[in-house]
Structures are given as structure tokens and as C-alpha cells.
């Protein structure tokens, strides 16, 4: 009788261990806390394991929309110093039955983000072997950024070309007007040595060597 | 041979005498454009000489030919080849006050071919050089986003994983070969025009047009920015680089001397070729720029200063580049090691921190003794810092693959990316100013355009034509065409032209007359160093480089390296032989400029003989000259032609 009672008491954990160890529906989990957090790394202990099991239970609850999952449904074994272990999920109706692998995978994928954040880790440092990380959606721009910069540069080039061409055209027009204006003035001015005085560009005029300012000899 | 002077009648009639030059100088008459100040001239020449080659060719040569020991052949050849040729081009331009075609036509009408060859080479080089600037602009446009597009692989169409081509190679390779070039697998499939590259090409030619629209009036203003900004950016990168881990390893790797390399003739050949191409000689641009100077400008001093600046820039850029490469190599090494450590930890379920970088070797050894079969099944990568450092490539690979990867590992990557590509853009653009000058001025001298067309229209038409022809390089196979042009249009013809230039000035124009001109211009006769180098040493060095270059190019198998995702060794680039019709193109690229030197002489001689009915004494003299010149200038290019014909 006593043996029977003892068997009844110790059977579930033994059976549980077997369920975890031998099952095909388990997933290996590996955490790299030191790599992920460096100096802020925390110790991996029973409490952390408790947190892990509860987040997994949460994931199963969300996935199956059943509020019956508890921490006892998550069985863990093969705990190593690396901080890696195997876990299985038992069904809420029957503790000897395991939830199939695909279901667990879907639950984990849906909530990976929350699980990662609970441990301050990422997809690289909290790995579920066999469950590939979900790829983030590619950023879709309304206008590619390079087109914007290209537009700015081309705009500046176009403005530069137009400005330079305009300045050449206006310079030519001014030179033409100046030449036209000069040819009108030319008729009134006395030519000296074949060139108009104004075109020499000097305001003082040309020094006439023939005229001498020295009137020593003419004073008489 | 020292005092040899070929007969050159009529020279006095073609050039301005010293008195006429003096009068021109004093009265400031003449419609030739002038530099606003000496600084503009120096910055333009420095910008022309300092180009992309200083950044991505010299560091590679330095590292692969014995590091610090490479400085010895480089500096020796700089002094005996670079500076004399530079001084020669400056002096002849300043004296004859014409662009390259005008100068050679003045020296002797039969030497017009040298000017035309310069024009052809400048044109061909402009085409592909501006495409490289278009690539730089594409990367610049793409640098204004975080994360940089080449830092991670894109996700494939059905969102299950990364694009396979990217996964097998690397994000930077994928971005360069697929998203930038969209390269085809072989030179035969054109792959169609890539619209985004067309836009970048248009913007590159547009910017060039704005800066060259009125000749040196506008380029003189632009060089204040384009010639000085690279130095600022290099200094910023040096400071940034030195604060990164592993940069000192890179610099040590670069400069560690290996004196055994000096015995290798390839080292000297590469040093000579690098000095030659680095100075942008034989393009005609330097002669043009120098002709806008005042006639008493001290060209001797200018040549020495610019050579020193060029050498200094090469060494400075090499230091900066290799500090960043050292950083990248160290990052790769660390990643490799961490990957191995993680594999070991995971396999043996050891706690984290058990194996670190310091005790990796002992840990591996102890694990190997206990579980050798498991260790061998893991296929751990061998991590060797030196092999990562020697991955330092050259050319576009350095700028667009290696350096961009290093930038993604730095904090604030977009900032460094923008700075780096602005620097490359300025380096390339300032070299393009010289190339375009070497195209526009000869076209004007040859009176290709009607005189009534204003300068703006001429430069516009030239840029438009070059842009349209440059569309070859924006198709799928464009990268292979560019490599083809770079190897053949920009190498052998330049050597031929430079050799002809030296012979032309020293023996046809006459070294005595040249010395007198220099006494008139700078006040003293050039000393024995210049005499020796101009007459004997530099031409011999040029000839030696030419012969070596020519024989190595022609005797070896010509192939190109292609990015072929279907090849077995992907992602290693695959060597493919050129199709047979490419040899025709190669002959055109290298042959037309070189052959134009003798062909123009022949053409002129035929015209002289046929058109004039009464041969006089002068005619006989001309005939004798063109016979000598024909033989002289035909030997080299005809050898060129026959050796190409021999190839399969």
C-alpha cells in the first residue's frame, strides 16, 4: 500500500521527465546572456527559469485562446551550464499528452517579440533551435531617398547652368549696347590719333607733349 | 646623341619671338584666357594630378610591393621621370602659349599627330572616368539613409529568407554588382541600359558642364572647393581611423618594408607606371593650363612643388586608407574568432565566457585532444589577421566594396559614407577638368566647331556627345567595358605620346632653343639635372617602361574577371577570355591614338607633295624630315599593330 502511494507520488515527475527527454515535440532553447548584455548580464537561476516557463505559458494562452495554460504545462529538462535546455508543452486536458511541435512553433513565432523582451535579449541571443527568426518587414519608402538627393543635385545643376548662361547673354547684350552707344557719341568728339577719347577709358585725357606748361621763355 | 637636332625649318616663323612675348605680357593684349591668380593655377594642376589613382591604386601597390620599401623606387622614379616631364610640359605650354594641338603644330606641322593623339586619349579617358564619378554619385545619393542599403541583405520575394545571391556573397558585393551595376555575366550580353545609372551619368556630366561652361573662368572658381576638400576629408578620416581598433595594425602592415621586393623588376615597372599616370602627363591638359600663365611664371618651381604635393598626397591617402582597412580586417578577424568560439561553446555546452579570445588556442587544443572527431566535424574557420589585411584590393573594389563595408561597421555610418563619397567625387571631378580641357582646346585649335559658336555651346555639345557615348558604360556589361577602356586606352597610347613629346621638344624643337626660352622665362638656364634628364634619362626610362608594359600586355592571356552567380567559384570573380571581336576594339582603343602620330605626318607629307607643283629646296628638306620622323614615330606604333595581328 505504502509502495503504491509512493509510486503514485513519484510517478508524475518521473513520467514528466520521460515526456520531456524522449519526446519529439520538444524544442531546444539556448540563451547567450553575456553576449547579449555584456556587463548588464544577469545570473541564470531558478527564478529566471520560472520566468521562462511563465512566458511560454503566456505564449500558449495567446495562441490557443485558452486561459487554462499554467506554468505546470511547461516541462524543462537537459539544463546545461551553457544555459541551454529542452522544453515540452503538455496539454491542459491531459498532462500525459504533449502539444504537437507545429502548434508550439506557431505560438512561439507569434510571440517571439514578447519573449525576447522579457529577457532583454534578441533573436540572435535567445535561440529556439528549429524555429527560424521571423524576418522584419523591409522598409518601403514612398520615394526612395536617393531620388530625393538626386533631385536636389540636378536642380542645383540646372539653376547653375541657367544662371551662367543668363549672365553670358546679359553681358553680351550690355557690351552690344555699349558699342552702339559709343558709336552715337563718336560723331561729336574730336578724334585724336584715330581713337575716340572716351574709348581710352581715362578721365584725365591724354597728356599733350607739344604743350609745355613751362612759360619761362614767354614771360617777356 | 646629346647634341642631335633634327632639321626644322620655318620654326622661327611659327613661334612668337621673345620680344613679341614681352610686349604681349606688358600690354595684356591677346584674347587668351588668364588665371585670376597663381593659387587657381596651382590648385587646378594639383587637382588634375591628384585623382582617384592616388587613393585606390597607390596604397595597393605600396602594400603589395614591400610596403615601406616601395617608397624607394617610387621616389627615385618620381625624381627622374615625373618631375622632368612635368617641367617640360609646363615650360613648353608657357612658351608657345597654345593648347596641345597648337603646340605640336607649331613645333613642326608633321608632329600634329601628337596633339591629335592627346585629344583622342583625353576623349576616351573622359568617357569612362566620368562613369566612375557617376558610380560615386550613386553611392553618395544612397548614403542619406540609416541603415545604409549595403549593410544588410534584402529579403527575397516570398519573405522566407535573404536573397540567395546576397547570402552567398555579402551585402556590399550584392549592392555593388546587383543593385548598382546590375552586371551581366559576360561582356557579350549587354544587359540593357540601367535607368538609375543613366540618371547618375546625366548628373555627373551636368555638374561637369556647370564647372567647365566657360573654360578656366568657371573651373578656376570650382577648384577652390574640389582641390582642397579631399585633404580636409582625408584628415577627418585619419583622425577617425586612428581612434578605431586595429588601425595601427593596418598602417604597420602597409609600411613594413620588405627590401627583397626591390630585386623584382615588376616593382620598378609598377612604380614607374604609377608615377607616370599619377601625373596625368601626355593628356595635353597640363600644357593647356600652363599656357594661360604669364610668360615669366616660374614653371620650374611649380613643377617641383606639384610633384612634391602629389607624392605627399599619395602617401597620406595610403596611410588613411590602410588605417581603415586595418580596422576592417580586425573586425573581420574578431567576428571570425567569435564565430568559432560560439560554435565550440554550443557544441560542448560550456558556459559563456569559458573560452575567450585570449585562451582560444589552449582551449581548442585541449578540446582537440579529448574529442578530435567532433572538432574536425565542426569545420572551424582559420582566422588569420594578415590574410584579412592582404585582402586590400585596388580600384573600384577598394572604394565600393572594402571601404563601404568598413564604413558600415563604424558608428554614424551615413556621415562617414557621405564624407567619403564627397571626397572621391571631388578627386574625380578635378581630374575631369584637366581631361575636358585636353578635349575642348584641341577641338577649338583644329577648328572643328564654327568660330561663331560661343564657348558655352562648344562645351555643351562636347559634354552631350560624351554623355551619349558614355551610355556604353551604364549597360549591364558596362563594368567590363570600363575595365577594357582603362587597361588599353589609358596606358599604351600615353606612353607613346610622352615619349614623342620628349623627343619632339628636345630634338625637333631643339634643346638649345628650349634652354634659351627658359632663360627668358625664368631668368636662369636649367641646371645639369634638367639637361641630363630631358636629353637622356627620362626618354630611356619611358622607353623601358613602354617595352616592358607592351611585352607583358601582349604576351599574356588577356582575360577579364566577371561576376557570374552561376559560376562554380561564386562569389569569387571568374576569369573569362574575351570574345574575338573584342580584339578589334582593343586595337582601336590603343592603336588609333598611337597610330595618329605617324599617320598625320604621312598625310601631311602627301598633301605637301601632291598639291604643290614646283618642288623647291624647301620641299626636299621637308621630305627628308618627314622621312626621318616617319621612321621614328612609325616604329613603335607599327610594332603595336603587328603584334596585335599576331594574337588569335
Interface residues (C-beta under 8 A of the other chain):
Chain A: X30 X32 X33 X34 X35 X80 X81 X82 X83 X84 X132 X135 X137 X138 X145 X146 X147 X148 X149 X150 X153 X154 X157 X158 X160 X161 X164 X165 X168
Chain B: X137 X138 X140 X141 X142 X144 X145 X154 X155 X159 X161 X162 X196 X199 X200 X202 X203 X206 X207 X209 X210 X213 X214 X218 X342 X345 X346 X349 X350 X351 X352 X353 X454 X456
